[in-house]
């Protein structure tokens, strides 16, 4: 078989796999929208649940999910970006930092249930935060922190070395160089990677299952030490544990659609921010 023929076969195989994945994802999205859209209305979004979630809305679950995401962003984003800046700009490139990077990459692939058990042991029991928004947010922050560090460091390393050298040659300090010549040009990549990592946290069930989530709690949280409902856990219970699973099937799809729209909204926000900063800072 000639080399050209082999390349054509490989190309068509890769193209077929790509189209297959797109078709499967498209069918899943179509199925969720087709079944969830009829049950999605303002009452469903704005009302409290009734009769163990078989009636009413999902307002507490939406507020709980947004509260967890807000807490995750407040904790994970500054720590992740600062860690990436240190590893990229300040740390010596030796065997020790290579081991740290390897550990961070390994942590990014740890199953979410392991982070849930870690959060249960440290935040809920040892630090005595209880099953609360604080425990859940800290657990989710630990889960997405490796992703934020890796994506932020890659964005920082993508900035040409000449930008740093020119600034230092003009008498700027190390931090002034990072603040004015490195961060602005890497900000689009940093924010995009960070938001996509936090979007993953929005759909996780295992970490919040052990640290914060309640299935039926028809009230809004008043402090960070309150237990809350969350969309992923609410959907999990409706689909697998509810005694009237067939009756609440439309609510399952509607909840999945709301969660999907939330994650898509985060992804869309990341795209808009990336486009904005790429237009503002060109290199």
C-alpha positions as CSV (number, residue, x, y, z in Angstrom):
1,X,0.0,0.0,0.0
2,X,1.4,3.4,-1.0
3,X,2.1,6.1,1.5
4,X,-0.6,8.4,-0.1
5,X,-3.2,5.7,0.1
6,X,-2.4,5.0,3.7
7,X,-2.7,8.8,4.5
8,X,-6.1,8.9,2.8
9,X,-7.4,5.9,4.8
10,X,-6.2,7.4,8.0
11,X,-7.8,10.8,7.1
12,X,-11.2,9.2,6.4
13,X,-11.0,7.1,9.6
14,X,-10.2,10.2,11.7
15,X,-12.9,12.1,9.9
16,X,-15.5,9.3,10.5
17,X,-14.7,9.2,14.2
18,X,-15.1,12.9,14.5
19,X,-18.5,12.9,12.7
20,X,-19.6,10.0,14.9
21,X,-18.8,11.9,18.1
22,X,-20.6,15.0,16.8
23,X,-23.6,12.9,15.9
24,X,-23.8,11.2,19.3
25,X,-23.4,14.5,21.1
26,X,-25.9,16.2,18.8
27,X,-28.5,13.4,19.5
28,X,-28.0,13.7,23.2
29,X,-28.5,17.5,23.1
30,X,-31.6,17.1,20.8
31,X,-33.1,14.5,23.1
32,X,-32.7,16.7,26.2
33,X,-34.1,19.8,24.4
34,X,-37.0,17.8,22.9
35,X,-38.1,16.3,26.2
36,X,-37.1,19.2,28.5
37,X,-38.3,22.2,26.6
38,X,-42.1,21.5,27.1
39,X,-41.6,21.3,30.9
40,X,-39.4,24.4,31.1
41,X,-41.3,27.5,32.0
42,X,-41.0,30.5,34.4
43,X,-42.8,28.6,37.2
44,X,-40.4,25.7,37.0
45,X,-37.5,28.1,37.3
46,X,-38.9,30.5,40.0
47,X,-40.9,28.2,42.3
48,X,-39.9,26.0,45.2
49,X,-40.2,22.2,44.9
50,X,-43.2,20.4,46.4
51,X,-44.0,16.8,47.3
52,X,-40.4,15.6,47.4
53,X,-39.5,17.3,44.1
54,X,-42.3,15.7,42.1
55,X,-44.0,19.0,41.7
56,X,-43.1,22.7,41.7
57,X,-39.9,24.3,40.6
58,X,-36.1,24.1,41.1
59,X,-35.3,27.6,42.3
60,X,-33.4,26.4,45.4
61,X,-31.3,24.1,43.2
62,X,-30.4,26.9,40.8
63,X,-29.5,29.3,43.7
64,X,-27.5,26.5,45.4
65,X,-25.6,25.7,42.2
66,X,-24.8,29.4,41.6
67,X,-23.7,29.8,45.2
68,X,-21.3,26.8,44.9
69,X,-19.9,28.2,41.7
70,X,-19.4,31.6,43.2
71,X,-17.5,30.1,46.1
72,X,-15.4,27.9,43.8
73,X,-14.4,30.9,41.7
74,X,-13.5,33.1,44.7
75,X,-11.2,30.4,46.1
76,X,-9.8,28.6,43.0
77,X,-9.3,31.4,40.6
78,X,-6.8,33.6,42.6
79,X,-4.9,30.5,43.9
80,X,-4.7,28.9,40.5
81,X,-3.5,32.1,38.7
82,X,-1.0,33.0,41.4
83,X,0.4,29.4,41.4
84,X,0.7,29.5,37.6
85,X,2.5,32.8,37.8
86,X,5.0,31.5,40.3
87,X,5.7,28.3,38.4
88,X,6.0,30.1,35.1
89,X,7.9,33.3,36.1
90,X,9.6,32.9,39.4
91,X,10.3,29.2,40.2
92,X,13.6,27.7,39.0
93,X,13.2,25.1,36.3
94,X,14.7,22.1,38.1
95,X,13.7,18.6,39.1
96,X,11.7,19.8,42.0
97,X,9.4,22.0,39.9
98,X,9.1,19.2,37.4
99,X,7.8,17.0,40.1
100,X,5.3,19.7,41.2
101,X,4.0,20.0,37.6
102,X,3.7,16.2,37.4
103,X,1.8,16.2,40.7
104,X,-0.6,18.9,39.4
105,X,-1.2,17.1,36.2
106,X,-1.9,13.9,38.1
107,X,-4.3,15.6,40.4
108,X,-6.2,16.9,37.4
109,X,-7.0,13.3,36.5
110,X,-8.1,12.2,39.9
111,X,-11.8,11.0,40.0
112,X,-14.2,13.4,41.5
113,X,-15.4,11.0,44.1
114,X,-11.9,11.0,45.6
115,X,-12.2,14.8,46.0
116,X,-15.6,14.3,47.6
117,X,-14.1,11.9,50.2
118,X,-11.2,14.4,50.7
119,X,-13.7,17.2,51.3
120,X,-15.8,15.1,53.6
121,X,-12.8,14.2,55.8
122,X,-11.1,17.6,55.8
123,X,-13.7,20.3,55.5
124,X,-16.9,18.6,56.9
125,X,-15.4,16.5,59.7
126,X,-11.9,17.7,60.6
127,X,-12.5,21.5,60.2
128,X,-16.1,21.1,61.4
129,X,-17.6,23.2,58.6
130,X,-20.4,20.6,58.3
131,X,-22.3,19.9,55.1
132,X,-22.4,23.4,53.9
133,X,-21.8,25.7,50.9
134,X,-18.3,26.4,52.4
135,X,-17.4,22.7,52.4
136,X,-18.8,22.1,48.9
137,X,-17.1,25.2,47.4
138,X,-13.7,24.4,48.9
139,X,-14.0,20.8,47.7
140,X,-14.9,21.9,44.2
141,X,-12.1,24.5,44.3
142,X,-9.6,21.7,45.1
143,X,-11.0,19.7,42.2
144,X,-10.7,22.4,39.5
145,X,-7.5,24.0,40.9
146,X,-5.1,21.7,38.9
147,X,-6.9,22.5,35.7
148,X,-6.7,26.2,36.3
149,X,-3.0,26.0,37.1
150,X,-2.2,24.0,34.0
151,X,-4.2,26.1,31.6
152,X,-2.9,29.4,33.2
153,X,0.7,28.3,33.0
154,X,0.3,27.3,29.4
155,X,-1.2,30.7,28.6
156,X,1.7,32.5,30.4
157,X,4.3,30.4,28.6
158,X,2.8,31.2,25.2
159,X,3.7,34.9,25.6
160,X,7.0,35.5,23.6
161,X,10.1,35.8,25.7
162,X,11.0,39.0,24.0
163,X,8.2,40.9,25.7
164,X,9.8,40.1,29.1
165,X,13.3,40.9,28.0
166,X,12.3,44.3,26.4
167,X,10.5,45.3,29.6
168,X,13.4,44.3,31.9
169,X,15.8,46.1,29.6
170,X,13.9,49.3,30.1
171,X,14.3,49.1,33.8
172,X,11.0,47.5,34.9
173,X,10.9,45.2,37.8
174,X,10.0,41.5,37.6
175,X,6.4,42.1,38.8
176,X,5.9,45.2,36.6
177,X,7.0,43.1,33.6
178,X,4.5,40.4,34.5
179,X,1.7,42.8,35.2
180,X,2.1,45.0,32.1
181,X,3.8,42.7,29.5
182,X,2.7,39.2,30.3
183,X,-0.6,39.0,32.0
184,X,-2.6,41.2,29.5
185,X,-1.5,39.0,26.6
186,X,-2.2,35.8,28.4
187,X,-5.4,36.8,30.1
188,X,-7.7,35.4,27.4
189,X,-6.2,31.9,27.7
190,X,-6.2,32.1,31.5
191,X,-9.8,33.1,31.8
192,X,-10.9,30.7,29.1
193,X,-9.2,27.7,30.7
194,X,-10.4,28.7,34.2
195,X,-14.0,29.2,33.2
196,X,-14.1,25.9,31.3
197,X,-12.7,24.2,34.4
198,X,-15.3,25.8,36.6
199,X,-17.9,24.8,34.1
200,X,-16.9,21.2,34.8
201,X,-17.5,21.8,38.5
202,X,-21.1,22.9,37.8
203,X,-22.0,19.4,36.6
204,X,-20.2,17.3,39.2
205,X,-22.3,15.2,41.6
206,X,-19.9,13.2,43.6
207,X,-18.0,16.0,45.5
208,X,-21.2,17.8,46.5
209,X,-23.0,14.6,47.4
210,X,-20.7,14.2,50.4
211,X,-20.2,17.8,51.4
212,X,-23.2,20.0,50.7
213,X,-26.1,18.7,48.6
214,X,-29.6,17.9,49.9
215,X,-32.3,16.5,47.7
216,X,-35.4,18.2,49.1
217,X,-34.7,21.5,50.9
218,X,-37.4,24.0,49.8
219,X,-35.7,27.2,51.0
220,X,-32.9,29.4,50.0
221,X,-29.5,29.5,51.8
222,X,-28.9,32.3,54.3
223,X,-25.2,31.8,55.0
224,X,-22.2,29.8,53.7
225,X,-22.7,27.3,56.5
226,X,-26.2,26.2,55.1
227,X,-26.8,23.0,53.2
228,X,-28.3,23.6,49.8
229,X,-29.9,21.8,46.8
230,X,-27.9,21.6,43.6
231,X,-28.9,20.8,40.1
232,X,-26.6,17.8,39.4
233,X,-27.6,16.1,42.7
234,X,-31.3,17.0,42.2
235,X,-31.1,15.4,38.7
236,X,-29.4,12.3,40.0
237,X,-32.1,11.7,42.6
238,X,-34.9,12.3,40.2
239,X,-33.5,9.9,37.7
240,X,-32.3,7.1,40.0
241,X,-33.8,7.3,43.5
242,X,-37.2,9.0,43.3
243,X,-40.1,6.6,44.0
244,X,-42.1,8.1,41.1
245,X,-39.3,8.2,38.5
246,X,-41.7,7.7,35.6
247,X,-44.0,10.5,36.7
248,X,-41.1,13.0,37.1
249,X,-39.5,12.2,33.8
250,X,-40.4,15.6,32.3
251,X,-38.8,17.3,35.4
252,X,-35.7,15.2,34.9
253,X,-35.2,16.5,31.3
254,X,-36.1,20.0,32.3
255,X,-33.6,20.0,35.1
256,X,-30.9,18.6,32.7
257,X,-31.8,21.3,30.2
258,X,-31.3,24.0,32.8
259,X,-28.0,22.6,33.9
260,X,-26.9,22.3,30.3
261,X,-27.9,25.9,29.6
262,X,-25.9,27.0,32.7
263,X,-22.7,25.2,31.5
264,X,-23.2,26.5,28.0
265,X,-23.6,30.0,29.4
266,X,-20.2,29.7,31.2
267,X,-18.6,28.4,28.0
268,X,-20.1,31.2,25.9
269,X,-18.8,33.7,28.5
270,X,-15.4,32.2,28.1
271,X,-15.5,32.5,24.3
272,X,-16.7,36.2,24.5
273,X,-13.9,37.1,27.0
274,X,-11.3,35.4,24.9
275,X,-12.4,37.2,21.7
276,X,-12.4,40.5,23.6
277,X,-8.9,40.2,24.9
278,X,-7.5,38.8,21.7
279,X,-8.8,41.9,19.9
280,X,-7.5,44.2,22.6
281,X,-4.0,42.7,22.9
282,X,-2.6,41.4,19.6
283,X,0.9,39.9,19.3
